[in-house]
């Protein structure tokens, strides 16, 4: 058995919410492939005498697999830590303004990839939540989208009112097809973002494809079902 034979898709997380599994379950499942590859690599190295070049190649393959394991474990830790943090009573602030502020921070990153980050938000979408936590979640989602997007393409960010919800929709064109052998840092970031949004009570949908991809987040507007006892000042 060659290590290369284990380089198959480690998880259907290239389409994060398609199979209905929670992000943590997907990340744990994704550990199986690099663990199996690492075991096979070491078993082959120990089974028969090999040339120095073969040993060096085996060590490099093992290091690559170990780095993938490390990235997965770090993502798992983020998800577990986030799920363990109680959702604090929040303040009321305008979700659209927060999105525009975060997008402004990420525009230089998009420009480095010769990509555009276009934002179109319906004004005055008040939500009641932890402002810092939502800011981090919006940043993680947009950062992942920019990283996954094809260079010189456009990442479109829109927010709108939909009945009693504020809806954030992010769309981009994929850099590469979803059938990859390993989850990239951007894909891990997308799973971590999904877990975070679900922890704060938002509804998450995401579709990945070789063409247009997109994620949608729905969060209750302040006063819909929430906000009782929260600070009434809009930030």
Backbone torsions as a table, in degrees:
resi	resn	phi	psi	omega
1	UNK	NA	132.2	177.0
2	UNK	-101.3	148.9	178.9
3	UNK	-58.6	-35.8	-179.2
4	UNK	-58.1	-27.2	-178.7
5	UNK	-68.0	-16.7	-179.6
6	UNK	-92.4	0.3	-175.1
7	UNK	-82.4	58.5	176.4
8	UNK	-109.2	172.1	-177.1
9	UNK	-57.1	125.5	-175.4
10	UNK	-88.0	-11.9	-177.3
11	UNK	-166.4	148.6	172.8
12	UNK	-77.4	19.5	-178.2
13	UNK	-70.3	-5.6	172.6
14	UNK	-64.3	-16.3	171.1
15	UNK	-128.5	78.5	-161.1
16	UNK	-51.6	-39.9	-174.3
17	UNK	-106.3	7.1	-173.8
18	UNK	-68.1	-34.3	-174.8
19	UNK	-94.4	2.6	174.8
20	UNK	77.7	-1.0	179.5
21	UNK	-81.2	148.4	177.1
22	UNK	-68.6	154.7	-179.2
23	UNK	-55.2	-40.9	-179.1
24	UNK	-62.0	-41.0	178.6
25	UNK	-63.8	-38.5	179.2
26	UNK	-67.1	-40.2	179.4
27	UNK	-67.0	-40.9	177.9
28	UNK	-64.3	-40.1	177.6
29	UNK	-62.9	-38.2	-177.7
30	UNK	-66.4	-19.0	178.1
31	UNK	-66.2	-25.7	-172.3
32	UNK	-61.2	-43.8	-174.3
33	UNK	-65.5	-51.5	179.4
34	UNK	-68.0	-30.0	175.9
35	UNK	-64.3	-44.5	178.9
36	UNK	-64.1	-42.8	178.9
37	UNK	-62.8	-40.1	179.5
38	UNK	-66.0	-43.0	179.0
39	UNK	-61.8	-46.6	179.6
40	UNK	-60.5	-42.5	-179.0
41	UNK	-61.1	-45.8	-178.7
42	UNK	-70.9	-36.5	178.1
43	UNK	-63.8	-41.8	178.6
44	UNK	-64.2	-39.7	-179.6
45	UNK	-64.5	-33.2	-177.5
46	UNK	-88.4	-15.3	-171.5
47	UNK	-74.0	-44.1	-175.7
48	UNK	-139.1	155.7	175.4
49	UNK	-60.1	142.2	-178.6
50	UNK	-135.6	162.0	179.1
51	UNK	-75.1	159.1	176.9
52	UNK	-54.7	-37.1	179.9
53	UNK	-65.4	-39.7	178.4
54	UNK	-67.1	-40.5	177.2
55	UNK	-62.8	-42.2	179.9
56	UNK	-62.4	-41.1	178.4
57	UNK	-64.6	-40.5	179.2
58	UNK	-63.7	-42.6	179.2
59	UNK	-62.3	-42.7	179.7
60	UNK	-64.6	-40.3	177.3
61	UNK	-64.0	-41.4	179.7
62	UNK	-64.7	-38.3	178.3
63	UNK	-65.2	-40.4	177.5
64	UNK	-61.6	-45.3	179.8
65	UNK	-65.3	-37.9	178.2
66	UNK	-64.4	-38.6	178.0
67	UNK	-65.0	-38.8	176.7
68	UNK	-63.8	-41.1	177.2
69	UNK	-62.0	-42.7	180.0
70	UNK	-60.3	-44.0	179.2
71	UNK	-62.5	-41.7	178.4
72	UNK	-64.5	-43.3	-179.6
73	UNK	-64.3	-39.5	178.0
74	UNK	-63.4	-40.3	177.8
75	UNK	-66.0	-41.6	177.7
76	UNK	-60.6	-42.7	179.2
77	UNK	-61.7	-41.7	178.6
78	UNK	-60.8	-44.5	-178.7
79	UNK	-64.9	-45.7	-179.0
80	UNK	-63.9	-44.2	179.3
81	UNK	-61.8	-41.9	-178.5
82	UNK	-66.9	-41.9	179.3
83	UNK	-66.5	-27.4	-179.6
84	UNK	-81.0	-14.6	178.9
85	UNK	-84.1	122.7	179.8
86	UNK	-63.3	142.0	176.6
87	UNK	-76.5	114.5	-176.6
88	UNK	-77.9	152.4	173.0
89	UNK	-60.7	130.4	-172.5
90	UNK	-105.4	-177.2	172.8
91	UNK	-103.4	166.2	176.4
92	UNK	-93.0	126.6	178.1
93	UNK	-144.9	165.7	-177.4
94	UNK	-85.4	114.3	-177.3
95	UNK	-61.8	-38.9	-179.0
96	UNK	-62.3	-39.2	-179.7
97	UNK	-67.3	-40.2	178.9
98	UNK	-61.3	-43.3	-179.6
99	UNK	-62.2	-42.8	-179.7
100	UNK	-65.1	-37.5	179.2
101	UNK	-66.7	-43.2	179.5
102	UNK	-66.5	-41.8	179.3
103	UNK	-60.7	-37.4	178.8
104	UNK	-62.7	-36.4	177.5
105	UNK	-65.1	-33.9	-173.5
106	UNK	-91.7	-8.2	-178.8
107	UNK	-58.8	-41.2	177.3
108	UNK	-60.7	-33.9	178.0
109	UNK	-66.1	-43.7	178.3
110	UNK	-63.8	-40.5	-179.4
111	UNK	-64.1	-32.6	177.0
112	UNK	-62.8	-27.0	177.3
113	UNK	-95.3	10.4	-176.8
114	UNK	57.9	31.2	179.0
115	UNK	-110.3	163.9	177.9
116	UNK	-111.0	144.0	174.7
117	UNK	-118.0	105.8	-174.5
118	UNK	-107.5	127.4	-176.9
119	UNK	-119.1	132.7	175.2
120	UNK	-136.0	104.5	-175.7
121	UNK	-117.5	133.5	170.0
122	UNK	-69.9	132.8	-174.6
123	UNK	-73.7	160.2	174.3
124	UNK	55.1	73.6	174.1
125	UNK	-117.5	82.7	-175.9
126	UNK	-74.6	131.8	174.2
127	UNK	-127.5	158.3	178.9
128	UNK	-115.0	108.2	-177.5
129	UNK	-164.1	-176.5	175.1
130	UNK	-78.9	111.0	-173.7
131	UNK	-59.1	-46.1	-177.5
132	UNK	-64.4	-39.1	-178.4
133	UNK	-67.6	-44.1	179.0
134	UNK	-67.0	-35.8	177.3
135	UNK	-60.6	-43.0	178.8
136	UNK	-64.9	-38.0	-179.2
137	UNK	-69.6	-41.4	176.8
138	UNK	-62.9	-42.8	179.5
139	UNK	-60.2	-45.4	-177.5
140	UNK	-63.7	-39.9	-180.0
141	UNK	-67.4	-48.7	-178.4
142	UNK	-67.4	-38.4	178.0
143	UNK	-61.4	-42.7	178.9
144	UNK	-64.0	-42.3	-179.6
145	UNK	-63.0	-43.4	179.2
146	UNK	-63.0	-40.3	-179.4
147	UNK	-68.7	-34.7	-179.1
148	UNK	-80.7	-22.5	-174.4
149	UNK	-69.3	147.6	176.2
150	UNK	-64.2	137.5	177.6
151	UNK	-56.2	142.7	179.7
152	UNK	68.5	19.5	176.0
153	UNK	-105.1	-174.6	-178.3
154	UNK	-119.3	129.1	172.0
155	UNK	-97.3	119.2	-176.3
156	UNK	-102.9	128.4	-179.5
157	UNK	-121.0	126.0	179.8
158	UNK	-135.0	144.6	172.1
159	UNK	-135.0	142.0	-174.5
160	UNK	-152.8	165.4	174.4
161	UNK	-89.6	135.2	178.3
162	UNK	-138.9	99.5	-175.0
163	UNK	57.4	-109.4	-177.7
164	UNK	-106.7	19.0	-176.4
165	UNK	-124.7	150.1	167.4
166	UNK	-94.7	127.5	-175.0
167	UNK	-113.2	125.3	174.2
168	UNK	-108.4	121.6	179.7
169	UNK	-121.9	129.0	-179.5
170	UNK	-123.8	127.2	-178.5
171	UNK	-129.1	142.7	179.3
172	UNK	-154.2	164.0	175.7
173	UNK	-101.8	128.5	-172.9
174	UNK	-63.6	143.0	173.1
175	UNK	-68.0	-38.3	-179.7
176	UNK	-148.6	167.5	178.4
177	UNK	-64.4	158.3	-176.5
178	UNK	-74.2	-16.3	-175.7
179	UNK	-83.3	76.8	-179.9
180	UNK	-110.7	160.8	-176.3
181	UNK	-76.9	-22.2	-177.0
182	UNK	-143.0	151.4	175.9
183	UNK	-74.5	128.3	177.3
184	UNK	-76.8	169.1	177.1
185	UNK	-60.7	-36.9	179.3
186	UNK	-66.0	-39.7	178.5
187	UNK	-67.5	-38.6	174.9
188	UNK	-63.0	-41.1	178.3
189	UNK	-61.4	-36.0	179.0
190	UNK	-66.3	-40.8	177.3
191	UNK	-66.5	-40.4	177.8
192	UNK	-64.5	-40.6	177.6
193	UNK	-62.3	-44.2	179.1
194	UNK	-57.6	-46.8	179.9
195	UNK	-60.4	-40.9	-179.8
196	UNK	-65.4	-43.9	178.9
197	UNK	-62.7	-41.7	179.3
198	UNK	-65.5	-33.3	179.7
199	UNK	-64.9	-36.0	-179.8
200	UNK	-86.5	6.8	173.9
201	UNK	92.3	11.1	178.9
202	UNK	-85.2	152.6	173.6
203	UNK	-90.2	135.7	-173.8
204	UNK	-122.4	133.4	171.8
205	UNK	-134.6	139.9	179.3
206	UNK	-149.8	134.7	177.5
207	UNK	-128.1	126.0	178.9
208	UNK	-113.6	138.7	177.5
209	UNK	-156.4	173.1	180.0
210	UNK	-71.5	-17.1	176.7
211	UNK	-100.0	-122.5	-178.8
212	UNK	-76.2	132.4	176.2
213	UNK	-120.3	159.4	179.2
214	UNK	-168.7	153.7	175.8
215	UNK	-126.5	144.4	178.7
216	UNK	-128.8	133.2	178.8
217	UNK	-120.5	132.3	177.3
218	UNK	-119.4	124.4	-177.1
219	UNK	-128.1	134.9	-179.1
220	UNK	-60.5	137.0	173.7
221	UNK	-71.7	150.2	178.1
222	UNK	-59.6	133.5	-179.6
223	UNK	93.4	-9.7	180.0
224	UNK	-73.9	-56.0	-179.6
225	UNK	-143.7	-1.3	-170.8
226	UNK	-135.7	-177.8	177.0
227	UNK	94.9	-5.4	178.5
228	UNK	-62.6	125.4	177.9
229	UNK	81.3	-0.2	-178.8
230	UNK	-83.5	160.9	175.0
231	UNK	-59.1	126.7	-175.0
232	UNK	-83.4	-5.8	-179.2
233	UNK	-77.5	127.7	178.5
234	UNK	-85.9	127.3	-179.4
235	UNK	-83.8	NA	NA
